[in-house]
Every structure is written in C-alpha cells, then in structure tokens.
Amino acid sequence: MRRLVRVGGTTPGLMLTTGVVLVLISLLAGLFAVLAVGQRADAAKAVATGSEPLGVKTQEIYGALADADATAAAGLLEGGVESADVRRRYQQAIDTASSTLIQATAAGASGKVAEQLTVIGVQLPEYARLVERARAETRQGNTVGAAYLRSASKNVMRAKILPAATALHEMAEKRLADDHRDAASTPWVPLALLLVSLASFGAALWFFARRTHRRINIGLAIAGLATLVSIGWLWVGTDSSRSDLDRSRSDGWGPVETLAQARFLALQAHGDESLTLVMRGSDNGQYEDDFKDVFGRLAGVPADNGRPAVVGMLALAERAAAADPVTRERVKAAQAAAGDWRKAHADVATLYKNGEFEQAVARVTKADGASGVAFTRIDEALRAAVAKDQKDFENSVASGRDALHNLDVGLGVLALLAAAATVDGVRREVGRYNRP
C-alpha cells in the first residue's frame, strides 16, 4: 500500500491517476448523455404512437356518441321513419364508437381506462335498444316513444356513457401531457457532467504542460474537443426537438382540444334542440334551458344586467389558432354559422310556441331547414379544422423525433473517442517521461 502511495505521488503516477479519472468522467458523462437522449426519444415515440393516438381515439369515441345522441333525437322528429341520411349518420356514429371501443380494449387497456371502457361497452347496447324502442313506438303513433328516447338520452347516454367517455379522454390527456413533458425536457444532468468533463480536460492539459514543459497534449486536446462537440450536439439536438414538440402542443394538440370541445358542444346543442321538440313540453322546458346553456358556452354570452360576459369556446378556438390562418378561417366560418343558428333557433322557438309544430320541426330536420343547415356548417368547419391541426401535430412530433435520431449513437461514439484519446495521450506522456 505504501508503495502504491509512493508511486502515485510521482509525476508518472499522477499522470496515470489523472488519466483514469478523465476516462471515468468522460465515459460517465457520455453514458448519462446517451441515456438521456434515449429516454427523450422513447417519450417522443410514445407521444407519436401511443398517447396521441389514444387521445384521438377518445375524441372519436366522445364525438361519435354525442353525434349518435343528437341524430337519434332528430330522427324521432321525423316520426320514427327518418331519412336515409339521418339513419346512416346515426348508424355510422354507433359503429364508429363500437369499433373504436374494440380497438382500445384489444390494445390491452387496464386499470381505470379498462373500467371506463367497460362502462361504455355495457351501456351502449342498452342505449341503442332504447332508441330502437322509441322509434318503433313512434312509428305506431304512440307518444311513449318520446319517453323511451328521453330515457336513452338522459339516463344512459348523458348520465353514464358520456361521463365515462369524458373520463377516458382526461386520462389520455394526462398521459399525453406526461409523455410530452418527458420528451421536451432539457437534459441538465448530462450537460452538467459534460461541462465538468470539459473542465477536467482543460485542467489536465494545464497540469501536463506544467509537468512536461510541452504546450499541448494532442490526445487530451482531442478528448476535450470531442467533449465540446458532445455538449454542442446534445444542446442543439435536444433544443431543436423541444422546439418542435412545443410547437406540436401550441399549434397542434392545444387547438385540437379546443376545437373538439367546441364540436362536442355543437352536437349537444343540436340534440337539445331536437329533444325540445320531441318532448313537446313534457320536459317542462328542461331541454330548451340546456340548449341555451350549451349554446352560450359554444358561442359566448354578452354581459347583461351586471352579469359578466361568457367567452365562448369558438372564441377560444380562434385565439388558439391565431398563428394558423387556415384553421382561423374555418373557426370564423363556424362562428358565422353559429350566429345564423342563433337566429334560426329563435325562429324555431317562436314557431313552436305559436303551435306551428310541423314548421318548427322542418327548420331542424329538413335538408334546407335553417337550423339544421347552420348546425351542419359548424360541424363541417370544426371537423376540417380538427383534422388539419391533428396533422400539424403529427408533423411537428415527427420533426421532434427526427432531431433526436442517432443522437445517442453519436454521443456514445464521441465519449468512447474521448476516452481512447485520453488513454493514448497519457500513455505517450508517461512513456516520454520514463524514457532514459
């Protein structure tokens, strides 16, 4: 032990000790850098192939379910013998919800996600059964058909199925936010270790120059340069990836969420409008009140008698799309349609109160009905905006993943190069020092 201490105190011993420390530091810094990049690449992959598709599927489930509920009510207004377009839209909504549920279940959902999927899977057939019963009763001229539809909408769809779909989407949103945060985080620990490694090489170069009276050790200089390149590459690569991922959130998924919420409100308002007529006053004005509340959240409510104004979801969607002229124009088209719908619904309410029931129904269900046309314009504009921003999100995430491509391999190679250059540089200096 004393001999080791004595040898370690000599100049060759100090050189060897310094070399061992430098190799360990450079390899450790390289390992942490490689692991950090790998973790962020995995998180970015999870965003692209896991949490974002799950979020889209939960949006599709909710949208299909809300669409089915609104279309079923509109169909009943046609006497239970709805038009081919209405019937096709209802069946397509049910089929979309069912197939998406099957896909989500087959993907191995577990825990709370599986619980909510089970709720929807069990209640959806019951909802469809009640809707078919409502249609059958209405076709036979029985007023009890409205009661069956009300039970399907209020007691099954809105009380059980849609809350479960909302819970599913919230879970997907949390998972997406977690994956996005992990993918976009700055690798401070590896950067700090690489800076320590660079400083260590600088100190070692000074030490070797003092002991050997030579200005520079080529091996240590190469190792320091490799470390400097690693720092720059790691910072630029992760910063570029973070910028793309942040853009995917601000210009992609963020607006998508707002647009989707606006569409869900429009679907709910459409259902409330139809159910108001289906109930023919037996609901004591509940669905008309619901329509006003939901439409207010969609299009906004001006300040009145000291009551503060309500900013509508469409206005929030326009703000979220401020940097995207294409999406902003589509949102403006939806806003214009909402203004027309407000006027058309006022006409529907007036006709209904005046006992002109058939004319009121025509405004909602006919192909050229003002209320139905306005709703369709909103729905189509928001659908197109959601699809466009989802594509923007996917493109930005793909760019973020590309920025990390092979970065971990490159950093690993540079760490090994720094270690090898250190060994060679120290070996040469010790050899020169011991040469007679």
KAKA-V220261 format. One record per run of one state. SS is the DSSP state (helix for helix, strand for strand, loop for the rest). FROM is the first residue (numbers start at 1). LEN is the number of residues. Records with the same first field share a line. If there is no record, write none. Layout:
SS=FROM-LEN + FROM-LEN
This chain:
loop=1-1 + 9-2 + 78-6 + 107-4 + 140-4 + 185-3 + 213-5 + 280-6 + 300-1 + 302-2 + 305-2 + 308-2 + 311-2 + 321-4 + 354-3 + 366-4 + 404-3 + 435-2
helix=2-7 + 11-67 + 84-23 + 111-29 + 144-41 + 188-25 + 218-62 + 286-14 + 313-8 + 325-29 + 357-9 + 370-34 + 407-28
strand=301-1 + 304-1 + 307-1 + 310-1
